[in-house]
């Protein structure tokens, strides 16, 4: 029987969608982007960092 050491890490993957994104962008692109940026800076990024997480990929309205 092998006694090789295996490192394991718990991973969580989040996929999120902004409801009404296209409508909000059509109404006020500048305000929509500013609101999303603020939410990411104030809520999302600090939460990810507090769990030693990392952001792998951001996608636009894809």
N, C-alpha and C positions, 0 to 999 in steps of 0.2 A: 504494500500500500504506500502511495506517495505522500510525503509530508510537505509538499510545496505550499508556500504561503500565497494566499489569494487576497488581494485588497478588494473590498466591496464598498460601494457607496450607494446610498439611497438617492433616487432621482425622481423628480416630479416635472411633468411637462404641462405647461399651460398654453392653451390656444384660446384667444379671446377675440370677440368681434364687437365693434362699436355699433350699436343699434342706431339706425338713422344717419349713418356717416355720410352717405351720398347726398341725402337731403340737406344735412347741415352744411356740407361743403358747398352745395349749390346756393344756399342761402347766404352764408358768410364764411368764406374760406379762411380768412385771416383769423377770425375769432375762434373758429373750430380748431385750427391748428394750434393756436395759443392755449386753448383749454386742454387739449390733449397733451401738449408739452408740459403744462403745469401739473396735470394729474400724474403724469409719469414721474416728474421730478419730486413731487411732494408725497406721493403715495406708493407708486409701483417700485421705483428704484430703491428707496430706503427699505422697503419690505424685503425685496430680493437680497439686498446687502446684509440685512440683519440675520438672514438664514444662510449666509455665505454662498449665495447663489450666483448665477451668472446669466446674462441675457445672451442668447445664442443668435437669434435672428428676429428682425422686424420686417414686416411686409406691409405694403400699402394696401389699398383697396383691391385686393386680388381675389 
